[in-house]
Amino acid sequence: MSKISDNFLDIGYMDDLAGKDSWLHRLDPRAKLITVIIFIVAVVSFDKYTLSGLIPFFIFPVALVALSGLPAGYLFKKVLLVLPFAVLVAIFNPLMDQKVIFHIGSLGISGGWVSFLSIILRFILTVSVALILICLTGFNAVCLALSKLGLPKPFVVQLLFFFRYLFVLTDEAARMSRAWALRALGAKAIDFKTFVSLIGHLLLRAIDRAERIYLAMRSRGFDGRIRMIRAMKINSREFIFGIGWSVFFVLLRFFNIPVKLGALVTGRFS
Amino acid sequence: MHMADALISPAVGATMWAATAGLIAYSAKKVKEETDDRKVPLMGVLGAFIFASQMLNFSIPATGSSGHLGGGMILAILLGPYAAFLVMASVLIVQALFFADGGLLALGCNIFNLGFFPCFAAFPFIYKKIAGVDPAPKKIMAGAIIGGIVALQLGAFSVVLQTVFSGISELPFRTFVLLMQPIHLAIGIVEGLVTAAVVIFVWKARPEILEASRQSEPIGPININKVLLGLLAAAVIAGGALSWFASANPDGLEWSMFKTSGKEELEGGGGVHASAAVIQEKTAFLPDYGFKKSQSAIEPEESVSQSWPAIDPGTSVSGLVGGSLTLAIVFLIGLALKRRKIAVP
């Protein structure tokens, strides 16, 4: 449970990071969103045995972090936290695919280990870029970008409501959990009957709260739309950012720079 | 049961994105048509409720493990399938963005697996048929448990299919199915039980909530055929648009399918598997191809451009050396940018 509440603290912290100011923060969220998606597609479209081709892609997250002043250590830790999941699924590859595909000295490396490492690299790349996107942009701006890109209005509005009340209801659930723990004499998890009653009451309160919110907003003129102050504009800056990176990703996708670089170096030294 | 970006191919990711986007658009249209805007705040708050409720865990007797409320079914019961699907989608979006649960490309898969099956399969065809018209505790219990099992079995199977079609994980289809289905049978039963218990609680305390949500649904059977047809169209279009990709690179959909079925050697391997094995042999690039190449590692230009999608052991030495160099360069650039950043303000 403590892990989950830590996660919620994280949401607040990440939203705080998004409130900072740098030219990357100020960039139109649509440009960032689309660039990130192109990056992810480029990364995952590699063949499953690709290792060296993936490495140059690290320049994107590294540059974003360096230029925006986001805390690199924090992001790194967050990626590490979810890494076990990828390891769990990828670990079957070395077991299933034992064909040796190349040698380093006398050590034979099987295809399974190569694809295992490839999955880990992909995972680190895609996860870190998605986290950086939200830390640079903030949830509300991402929602706004999605709505400008054609996501249906009712969906966006309820998404914004959802994010806003996430914190309120989480507090309420945490209070309930604490109240239970104080009365439970060291029991580890809630028994089923109590659990149902707790959740049921949480649900009833949530429904009542929704009703109150609706009435309060209605009396202030809510018409089913949410308006935002910050106007979004695609300028030359957004163009350069989006097109520049995208072209770069496509180049990296089709030209394996590390292999060429390695050939250059080994060719010179051998 | 979340899919991750690292495990899916772009073709699978895009197909599921197209399917999910279609479903979201359709559901949003339906929600707009069938309800007043009162429901929109309710949807958002209930999404937050699902999230918050997952902070509370209950102990499962005699197992030592604990469980929590999953979401899809109870949302469908309280809100109706369309609104529930939208709420489920937003819960998964937040999980993907903040907790890196799954990923952006896999988001389509995840919304489909965890949203579509409970909202558009288990709820209308099982729960509503059993407990819909005149709810009573026993009917709610039966409907929710069977519905939970069906939704999670379908969802788990869908995860297996997406993984196998992507061909990134080496896990053979049969092993994966045997691993996933029993686990999700247990999860489905627990999920159904919790859902039923909470719905019964609400039904006893405030029956009008269930009453109201039932009435706000469209009358008569849900037109699932239309949804499925649209879905199919979206999948075909996306699949077709991306097939150039799959055929240009042998890491596409078909290839991975052939590869797993060829490797697996199912006993009853009939015509399809036999021919698949033939194709697999033809497309196999591993057998003693690499070691010839490794001698010509000095001319990587040619080998890179020719056999680029395949693993090319010939270039792997240069790849190793160059890869470490590139990594070093990347971080040097990062450091330089950072230093410049500090110097400027």
Interface residues (C-beta under 8 A of the other chain):
Chain A: M1 I4 S5 N7 D10 I11 M14 V36 I37 I40 V41 V43 V44 S45 F46 D47 K48 Y49 T50 L51 S52 I55 P56 F58 I59 V62 A63 V65 A66 L67 G69 K78 V79 V82 F85 A86 V89 A90 F92 N93 L95 M96 D97 K99 I101 F102 I104 G111 G112 V114 S115 I119 I120 R122 F123 T126 V127 A130 L131 L133 I134 F139 V142 L151 P152 K153 P154 F155 V157 Q158 L159 L160 F161 F162 F163 R164 Y165 L166 V168 L169 T170 E172 A173 A174 M176 S177 K188 A189 I190 D191 F192 T194 F195 V196 S197 L198 I199 G200 L202 L203 L204 A206 I207 R209 A210 E211 I213 Y214 M217 F222 D223 G224 F254 F255 N256 I257 P258 V259 K260 L261 G262 A263 L264 V265 T266 G267 S270
Chain B: H2 A4 D5 A6 L7 I8 S9 P10 G13 I24 A25 S27 A28 K29 V31 K32 D37 R38 V40 P41 L42 M43 G44 V45 L46 G47 A48 F49 F51 A52 S53 Q54 M55 L56 N57 F58 S59 P61 S66 L69 L86 V87 A89 S90 V91 I93 V94 A96 L97 F98 F99 A100 D101 G103 L104 L105 G167 I168 S169 E170 L171 P172 V194 A197 V198 F201 V202 A205 R206 I209 F245 N249 P250 D251 K263 L286 G290 S294 A297 I298 P300 E301 V304 W308 P309 A310 I311 P313 T315 S316 V317 S318 G319 L320 V321 G322 G323 L325 T326 L327 V330 F331 I333 G334 L335 L337 K338 K341
